[in-house]
Amino acid sequence: MAHSQSPPALLWQIQNARNHAEQIEFLRQLKDGVVGDVRAKETWVNHGILQFLVHLLQQKTTAQSPSGLGSKEAYAPISQTTDLPDDDRVRLLALQLIASFAKGGPSFLTPLNAVGAVPVILTYICPHKNPARLVLTSLRALSDMTEAASLSSRTSIEATAALAKALFVPRYIESLCAILDAESASSIVQEQKCLVASLISRLCKEPRYQDMLADAGVLDALATLLASFVVARGEVLPFTLDTLEREGLAAVIPQPAPRGLSLALILEAISVLIADSRFRTGLLLCSPAIMAVLTSSEIGERNSQIYRTWELLKKSGLTHGRPVDRSALDYLLPAVPVTTPRFLLSQHHPSFPSTGRSLETPAKHGRATARFTTEDREWLVGGGDTEEPESPLIPWLIHLMRSGTNDHEKVMAASVLASLFKGGFTSPDREFSLSVLVVPVLCHLLKDYEKERGKSLDAIFVDSETATAWVILERTPAVLARLIADSVFLQQVTRDSGALKLACKLLKDSYEPTAIPSPPRPWTPNPEERQDTGDDKFSTCQLGPPGQVPLCAHKIRMRESSLKLITSLATFKEEFRKEIVEQDILPSVAESLSETPQKPTPPKEKLKTEEDGTVPMHPAGHSPYGHNPTSVLIAACHAVRTLARSVSNLRTVLDDNCVAMPIFKLLKHVDIDVKIAACSVICNLLTESSPMRDPLIKAGVIGVLCLYARSDNAGLRLNALWALKHLVHMTDRDTKKKCLEELGPGWLIQLICDDTEDEALHARIMGERRPLTDADEDEVMDTGDGYAEATDDVWQWQAIHRKGPGFDSTRMRVADGMLRALREREFDEVRKAREADLAIQEQGLDFIRNLIAIPQQPAQAEMIDYIFSELGQDRLFDILASKLRVKILRPFARRQSSSSGTPGGGAGSGASGRNVSIDSRVLYPQSKIIVAVIYFLTHIAAGVPRHRQLVIAQEELLKLLAGHFNNKDVDVRRSLCHLLKNLVWCDGTEDRRGRDLRVFELEKLGFLQKLEGLERNDAELDVRERAKEAASSIKGEAGEGPQVPHGRVDY
Amino acid sequence: MDLHRRVQSQTSSTSTATPSKHAFETRVADVKSPKSDINALILDYLMMEGYPKAAEKFQKEANLKPRQEDPTINARQQIQHAIHVGDIQKAISDLNELDPGILDSDPHLHFSLLRLQLIELIRNARGYDPSAAINFAQEKLAPRAASNEQFLKELEKTMALLIFPADKLQPDLAALLHSDLRRNTAAQVNEVVLQRHTERREAAIRQLVRMRAWAEASCRSKKRNLPDRIELGLNGDDNGHDPMVTT
């Protein structure tokens, strides 16, 4: 350049500028020198420019009065650069320079962090205190740093988490909210909003941040922006305006979205914020702007035209059901033909492959295993919201997906839709319309973008079109996976649309080696200068590791995303598992289990190359296959877990590809989530039919699992116990004894025992809650036994709270009640801990049961005696009896129902209706415990006569059991039949007298009548049949035939 | 698909005047395009291409509602002007003033500008000492070219200008000195800035023109009944029958 100067000279001039004008001039020179020139950036960093820039930015806080910058600026219209006062222009340039250095890539993060750039940048994001240009530039700088963080290869998760931690604190969340709420239509403000949305979607990964943002009103602000797009598209129902006026909601109808605001980014931020939380999803639906803009037709004057149209459609057979279900927006969607969806949908659920049951993995119950798992179940079981009309946001999103021209928007709309669907906020027949209106669109996107891929690419530079295409390709499989995770029907549709093969192809393609994995050092005309890196070697002046090129990062994200889709597809159907395995993806899956993946090779070739010793080892960070972060490891674990549900897979491909040892290695990973995920796979690998069981035992899996069974993480404890349960099933005596010894009989008793739990629970809540909730809730928690109510009394619905008492409509009150109920359910730590404990108890009981489940006789009796001696016979029976007493639960149930009744008149009828389901849910796992107890007894009764006599002698226990003949759970009734049948089993002639005695005892307790009652009246055919068998055995009619197989009763 | 991109002010068709017997022409004559649409289209062109003063005047004359402010329009005009007159240094500096992220995230554009700057240096160095140009190429362009084949070729071509006398250049080398290169680069810069700020790349009328060309071509390929030649109708005597420009 004409007047380019050497860095030290220019730096000296900048630092010693006589006035702002001069400094601005020099800073501009500096900027022109470094923009787009990585080499220049490096030189300048080496000369310590960053420290000086941060110093420039810090001056504001000291120079300025605490009350903030003059208020005139805060309200001044958006100004051009030249309108800014000189000192602000200096800061603007400093911020621009920092942003430009961040654009240099991950290697610049180290010095930027060393000088503490982030905290300084953050002081400039408040829109009330800073001119708009400064806010915009500081957001850009943050965004660039986030981008750089995502490219740093090994530390990307840590680097992103550090940024999130700095950004998501109450002060700055308030600023983010203020930016999103700003009503200006100026393009600078729109760009600010877009940047905020994209920062949220890239950084807000942890539930605690998501809750914080939702509570602070960011979700409402985003929902308002979403509503502004509905307005801009002209899709607000005109006839509802009157009603809205009356409700006071008309005022919250936003202005149409101005140009420059990106719907895709807003949707993505919303989708990231609501993620897997039912409460936050409800918060989106109830957001005033959404409620105002998208009303269901029920609210408005009933439009006779809609009715007539409906009748017409009905007559022509194009639709079904009540018209009330439909909002007017549904008429924008194609009419879905009636093909008896109900039949199609329900058909699949009972027809799990038979192996599915015994191989069912703990992840369903593990609290923290897979993100969605625990909630999933509840949402489906709960289902109590179906009587409420579905929000018209759902048809609107479907409409957007079908009518939009922007593919990014489509994917993000589908992502929000997935949360709504999984949250149970859709009407029951929506599943079918999703299958014909949404899933095919997503599959098409996947196909289109998969084809467009693979153009030759620059190593460092990715143009914006490619970047968007990548984003779409990365997100689509994950969105699809979430949408179909619980629905066999949607999985079928997805597979039929060809997404199964595509997902496998994408996974394989993501293991194509990258030619240049990390950005090359730029060429320089005088190479010797490279050594000359300034005088001091402080970290503030040194670049960090180079990170990876965008293509490499893209491939790694593709791995995660495609693995998720594969996992979802393999969840239920055996034939899909088979089809997936046939795509030869197992080598790629196996490599995904390793942090430093190599070339995926089929097992045979792998053996060969290992023998040759020709496996090329790549130095760390330069492998053409990249570095798998924990997210990929977890996704791979879940993929193996679902694939391992198939016995044939276990015996063939999974074994051939040696997945056992990598997973065993992951079991000892430092990250707790990886441990839990690995543990859930181990469960399936340790089953009786798995050939990997022995190698794993040899590798020492028992010790690790027993250690984890003592972990203070409930999810890990549960999964470990579950795995042990599988391990001791049908294994040799020594292994069984070893397991029990390693686990420690005392600890096992503690795990299944009820007595200690209450205290432990309370203590854990006090401990656990603190990091999760805001500081202000701590005070309430100190009030002793009221800990169940703590959270929901404090919680205020920001939407109502902030906007004042304007909303006094029934709808808002109902919504408020619903949100409170949702929040209570989601934040109720007592219930969550309780459920986790019940699940663990169940596994503990099953573990003992599997210990004694031995088909050969002397061995079984010996094992039972061993258990009795280790655990204590009387103590064991006492615990079993305590499990059957229902009243243990009541204190909790009472506490809950009373607490949810308290939030005054605010809780409407909708909320109180839900209390019932809360109680019943608490009882639900209880019946599983009963089943576990009964089957344990059944197994004892399958032993020698002495043991049967022992069971009969437990009068108290039997009396308690008698109370469960009309338990509403089928499994309980069925298991009782098994138990009775085993109890009256006659073991040769010597046992005849004993049998008669037992029959007498049972008849005395009234078991025979109860069995006959089941035989006559039970709703389930299966139970009736088994009751009949058992009753006839008691009566001795069936004689000595081989009715009961010794030992294992089919479970 | 460009054609599906939303065109802000969609008009029905370009107008036509010449009366003719042909069925197509009579149909065209029947289509009345509202004047407001045409005006909006013209204003859009002026705004997008970066003519702020003309846009302002036209807006007053045609009595149009003021459009949403476009903060970049003045800057875009300045930058384009700087490129047209060959002051690339100023253009780069102005561009960085507008938004430093543009050149930081678009190495291709940056390279184009720097190469243009190199060409200007070479042009100015004719007959004098070329060391300034060589130093510039070494410092600024060579590091980029080292990692990119396309850049390397372009740099080599540009450096060839130093060797051959200006009046005996191969046509592809001569093109580098032609003012078209400046104009194209200026347009390229305009597009990138526009896209970054409005998500649109060009004026709506350009799309309409392309659409017209595409429609005519596809009609002809399907042998639909069309007159041999469709006038643009811009002036009475449409001289020469050039096929529609499709750039």
Interface residues (C-beta under 8 A of the other chain):
Chain A: M1 A2 R28 K31 D32 V35 G36 D37 R39 I78 Q80 T81 Q96 L97 A99 S100 K103 R140 D144 A185 S186 S187 I188 E191 P258 R259 G260 S262 T405 D458 A459 I460 F461 D463 S464 P520 P522 W523 T524 P525
Chain B: H4 R5 R6 Q68 E69 D70 P71 Q89 I92 S93 N96 E97 P100 G101 L103 D104 S105 D106 P107 H108 H110 F136 Q138 E139 K140 A142 P143 R144 A146 S147 N148 Q195 H197 T198 E199
